[in-house]
Amino acid sequence: MFRHPFPWLCAAALLLTITALGDSPWLRNPAVSATLVVLLYLAACSYWLLWQPRQAQRRLQQLLGRQAGGPATLIAYASQTGTAEQLAWQAATQLAEGGIAVEVLPLNEVDAARLQACARALFIASTYGEGDPPDNAALFARRVLASTQDLGHLHCGVLALGDRSYTHFCGFGHQLDDWLQQQGAVPLFDRLNADDSDRDTLAAWQAHLRHLGAAEARQADAVPWTTAHLTERRPLNPGSPAAPAFHLRLKPAVPLHWQAGDILEIALPGQPALTREYSIASVPGDGGIDLLVRQVQHPDGRLGAGSGWLTAQASEQDALPVRIRRNPAFHGSDTPLVLIGAGTGLAGLRAHLRERAQQGRHDNWLLFGERTHAFDRFHQAELDSWLAHGHLQRLDQVFSRDAGEYRYVQDVLAASAGTLRDWLARGATILVCGSLTGMGHGVDHTLRTLLGDDAVDTLISAGRYRRDLY
């Protein structure tokens, strides 16, 4: 029997081809042939999205189990959406195949004692927003980067990942690298800065890994692209002082699988290397991929490349290249949920609420902020229905342009401190989705003011404070 699913996929594809060439009456049945194609595609997606990443970690554990004892090379990653973590496991596998002992950890699990005991370390560090550490590195940034220690024994290298559209490109990677050098750590190579996983920088990274004794990289498996067509484009806030926001529904050519919290990646027309990512606002059972997209308008009147195309230019005839990107750091929980968001950040929270409705989990509290009560109550009928039927135990909405006691969701959160503590005492998980620089920072500051830094850090460590911010 095959232990690896890929030969099964190949065998099924071969059988389908042979049957087609044989002009089988069975295959000429459209329902049968369409079902076979869909099943093969779903199997391929399951392989790329679910089986293959776990198998890479199992393969690494097997390699490490066969190695002799000795000091291990630490590979520490700071990852918000999974890219840095994937690169860390790939590097670990290559080093292990080269006979080098390795240890892979998120930065939050690296403390001063571990650094003192380590002779060689590789750091793969993403940046969150304008220079912030990802959530799985936030504790390291607060506790270790604020300390002083002698790291003259440590040989290390840093691969920084970021986005040049932000002012502080690779800001956290720079901060980490600067701190290491200030503590006397010896660089194995100059810090590498990668914009959106650019090929030249990653090729240089591979060269450094080989110099350290790593085996050649295996051909990377990529999540397959498919196409989708726009079936609905509905304005959510006509007349609002805010920029136009739209509810979009895309119908993929074949069924896709995702979880609440995952991301849809769209390749822009005529620019396949230029992609945009959007929080998915629906679940697979809804019959399509729902998005909430705010139209971006530049000072010269031009619309944003991604938002302008989706909200004003794309038609039902256009085949939009799409694929799902897993975002495990924002997946759901079987605990009560406190969901906090603003603007189009409602998208990711709506997906969680729809997923929870399917699961029969109704212990949900939503705090949502927008501009005006008159124009900006996104999906209000759905929210009201959930509240009336008990799927939402509590709904707090606040509108920053209206007169009222509270202006922002963090203000409501501060005023509801007792209720928040009660929910957390019941084991609740906090999910935050929306703008990082405004709402995201405000909510984080409020939580730390109400609960204290140590309590918030404990929530992060336990996976009970999860964010999808942009």
Long-range contacts (C-beta under 8 A, 24 or more apart in sequence): 4-55, 5-43, 5-46, 5-47, 5-51, 6-47, 8-43, 9-40, 9-43, 9-44, 9-47, 12-36, 12-40, 12-43, 13-40, 16-40, 37-254, 38-254, 38-255, 41-224, 41-226, 41-254, 41-255, 42-254, 42-255, 42-257, 44-224, 45-223, 45-224, 45-256, 45-257, 45-324, 46-257, 48-221, 48-222, 48-223, 48-224, 49-223, 49-257, 49-324, 49-326, 52-221, 53-86, 53-89, 56-89, 56-90, 56-93, 57-89, 59-93, 60-89, 60-92, 60-93, 60-96, 60-102, 60-104, 63-93, 63-96, 63-97, 64-96, 64-101, 64-102, 67-96, 67-99, 67-101, 68-101, 69-101, 70-101, 71-101, 71-118, 71-119, 71-120, 72-101, 72-102, 72-103, 73-100, 73-101, 73-102, 73-103, 73-120, 73-121, 73-122, 73-212, 74-102, 74-103, 74-105, 74-110, 74-114, 74-118, 74-120, 74-121, 74-122, 75-102, 75-103, 75-104, 75-105, 75-121, 75-122, 75-124, 76-104, 76-105, 76-106, 76-107, 76-110, 76-121, 76-122, 76-123, 76-124, 77-104, 77-105, 77-106, 77-107, 77-123, 77-124, 77-125, 77-136, 78-106, 78-107, 78-123, 78-124, 78-125, 78-126, 78-133, 78-134, 78-136, 78-137, 78-140, 78-172, 78-176, 79-106, 79-124, 79-126, 79-134, 79-136, 79-329, 80-126, 80-128, 80-134, 80-135, 80-136, 80-329, 81-126, 81-263, 81-325, 81-327, 81-329, 82-325, 82-326, 82-327, 82-328, 82-329, 83-126, 83-161, 83-197, 84-124, 84-125, 84-126, 84-134, 84-161, 87-124, 87-159, 87-161, 87-202, 87-205, 88-124, 90-217, 90-220, 91-122, 91-124, 91-205, 91-209, 91-214, 93-218, 94-209, 94-214, 94-215, 94-216, 94-217, 95-209, 95-212, 95-213, 95-214, 95-215, 97-214, 97-215, 98-213, 98-214, 98-215, 99-213, 100-212, 100-213, 100-214, 106-136, 106-137, 107-133, 107-136, 107-137, 107-139, 107-140, 107-141, 108-136, 108-137, 108-138, 108-139, 108-140, 108-460, 108-461, 110-140, 110-144, 111-140, 111-143, 111-144, 112-144, 112-147, 112-149, 115-144, 115-149, 115-151, 115-154, 116-149, 116-151, 116-153, 118-154, 119-153, 119-154, 119-155, 120-154, 120-155, 120-156, 120-188, 121-154, 121-155, 121-156, 121-157, 122-156, 122-157, 122-158, 122-159, 122-188, 123-156, 123-157, 123-158, 123-159, 123-173, 123-176, 123-177, 123-180, 124-158, 124-159, 124-161, 125-158, 125-159, 125-160, 125-161, 125-170, 125-172, 125-173, 125-176, 126-160, 126-161, 126-162, 126-172, 126-173, 127-160, 127-161, 127-162, 127-163, 127-166, 127-168, 127-169, 127-170, 127-171, 127-172, 127-173, 128-172, 128-436, 128-469, 129-166, 129-436, 129-437, 129-440, 129-469, 129-470, 130-166, 130-167, 130-168, 130-171, 130-436, 130-437, 131-166, 131-168, 131-171, 131-172, 131-175, 132-171, 132-172, 132-436, 133-172, 133-175, 134-172, 134-329, 135-329, 135-460, 135-465, 135-466, 135-467, 136-329, 136-460, 137-172, 138-457, 138-460, 139-457, 139-460, 139-461, 141-172, 141-175, 142-453, 142-457, 145-175, 145-176, 145-179, 148-183, 149-183, 150-183, 150-184, 151-180, 151-183, 151-184, 151-185, 152-184, 152-185, 152-186, 154-180, 154-185, 154-186, 155-185, 155-186, 155-187, 155-188, 156-180, 156-185, 156-186, 156-187, 156-188, 157-187, 157-188, 157-189, 157-191, 157-192, 157-208, 158-187, 158-191, 158-192, 159-191, 159-192, 159-194, 159-201, 159-205, 160-191, 160-192, 160-193, 160-194, 161-194, 161-197, 162-193, 162-194, 162-195, 163-195, 163-196, 164-195, 169-193, 169-195, 170-194, 188-212, 223-323, 223-324, 223-325, 224-323, 225-267, 225-321, 225-322, 225-323, 226-252, 226-253, 226-254, 226-256, 226-321, 226-322, 226-323, 227-252, 227-253, 227-319, 227-320, 227-321, 227-322, 228-252, 228-253, 228-289, 228-319, 228-320, 228-322, 229-253, 229-316, 229-317, 229-318, 229-319, 229-320, 230-310, 230-314, 230-315, 230-316, 230-318, 230-320, 231-288, 231-316, 232-288, 233-310, 233-311, 233-314, 236-292, 236-376, 236-378, 236-379, 237-370, 237-371, 237-375, 237-376, 237-378, 238-375, 239-374, 239-375, 240-371, 240-372, 240-375, 240-376, 241-371, 241-372, 241-375, 241-401, 242-294, 242-343, 242-370, 242-371, 242-372, 242-375, 242-376, 243-294, 243-295, 243-296, 243-297, 244-294, 244-295, 244-311, 245-292, 245-293, 245-294, 245-295, 245-343, 245-344, 245-376, 245-378, 246-292, 246-293, 246-295, 246-310, 246-311, 247-281, 247-290, 247-291, 247-292, 247-378, 247-379, 248-290, 248-291, 248-292, 248-293, 248-310, 248-311, 249-282, 249-288, 249-289, 249-290, 249-291, 250-288, 250-289, 250-291, 250-320, 250-322, 251-287, 251-288, 251-289, 252-288, 252-289, 252-322, 253-319, 255-284, 256-284, 256-289, 256-324, 257-284, 257-324, 258-283, 258-284, 258-324, 258-326, 259-326, 259-331, 259-332, 259-355, 260-331, 260-332, 260-348, 260-351, 260-352, 260-354, 260-355, 261-327, 261-328, 261-329, 261-330, 261-331, 261-332, 261-348, 261-351, 261-352, 261-466, 261-468, 262-324, 262-325, 262-326, 262-327, 262-330, 262-331, 263-324, 263-325, 263-326, 263-327, 264-289, 264-291, 264-322, 264-323, 264-324, 264-325, 265-322, 265-323, 265-324, 265-325, 266-306, 266-310, 266-320, 266-321, 266-322, 267-320, 267-321, 267-322, 268-305, 268-306, 268-309, 269-309, 269-318, 271-305, 272-321, 274-305, 276-305, 276-306, 276-307, 277-325, 278-347, 279-344, 279-345, 279-347, 279-348, 279-351, 279-433, 279-468, 280-324, 280-347, 280-348, 280-351, 281-346, 281-347, 281-348, 281-350, 281-351, 282-350, 282-351, 282-354, 283-351, 283-354, 283-355, 283-358, 285-358, 286-354, 289-322, 290-347, 290-350, 290-351, 291-347, 292-344, 292-346, 292-347, 292-350, 292-378, 293-344, 294-343, 294-344, 327-468, 329-466, 329-467, 329-468, 330-431, 330-433, 330-466, 330-467, 330-468, 331-466, 332-356, 333-429, 333-463, 333-464, 333-466, 334-361, 335-426, 335-427, 335-428, 335-429, 335-464, 336-363, 336-364, 336-365, 336-423, 336-426, 336-427, 336-428, 336-429, 337-361, 337-363, 337-364, 337-365, 337-428, 337-429, 337-430, 337-431, 338-365, 338-367, 338-420, 338-423, 338-424, 338-428, 338-429, 338-430, 338-431, 339-364, 339-365, 339-366, 339-367, 339-431, 339-433, 340-366, 340-367, 340-368, 340-409, 340-413, 340-430, 340-431, 340-432, 340-433, 340-439, 340-443, 341-367, 341-368, 341-369, 341-409, 341-432, 341-433, 341-434, 341-439, 342-368, 342-369, 342-370, 342-408, 342-409, 342-434, 342-435, 342-438, 342-439, 343-369, 343-370, 343-434, 343-435, 343-439, 344-378, 344-434, 345-432, 345-433, 345-434, 345-435, 345-439, 345-468, 345-469, 346-378, 346-379, 346-433, 346-434, 347-433, 348-431, 348-433, 348-468, 349-431, 349-433, 350-379, 350-382, 352-431, 353-386, 353-391, 353-392, 356-391, 357-386, 357-391, 362-390, 362-391, 362-392, 362-393, 363-393, 363-426, 363-428, 364-391, 364-392, 364-393, 365-392, 365-393, 365-394, 365-395, 365-396, 365-419, 365-423, 365-428, 366-392, 366-394, 366-395, 366-396, 367-396, 367-397, 367-398, 367-409, 367-412, 367-413, 368-395, 368-396, 368-397, 368-398, 368-409, 369-397, 369-398, 369-399, 369-400, 369-408, 369-409, 369-412, 369-439, 370-397, 370-399, 370-400, 371-399, 371-400, 371-401, 372-399, 372-401, 372-402, 373-397, 373-399, 373-402, 394-419, 408-439, 408-442, 409-439, 409-442, 409-443, 410-439, 410-442, 410-443, 410-445, 410-446, 413-443, 413-446, 413-447, 413-450, 414-446, 414-449, 414-450, 417-450, 420-450, 421-450, 421-451, 424-451, 424-459, 424-464, 427-464, 428-464, 429-463, 429-464, 429-465, 429-466, 430-459, 430-464, 430-465, 430-466, 431-466, 431-467, 431-468, 432-465, 432-466, 432-467, 432-468, 432-469, 433-467, 433-468, 433-469, 434-469, 434-470, 435-469, 435-470, 436-469, 436-470, 440-467, 440-469
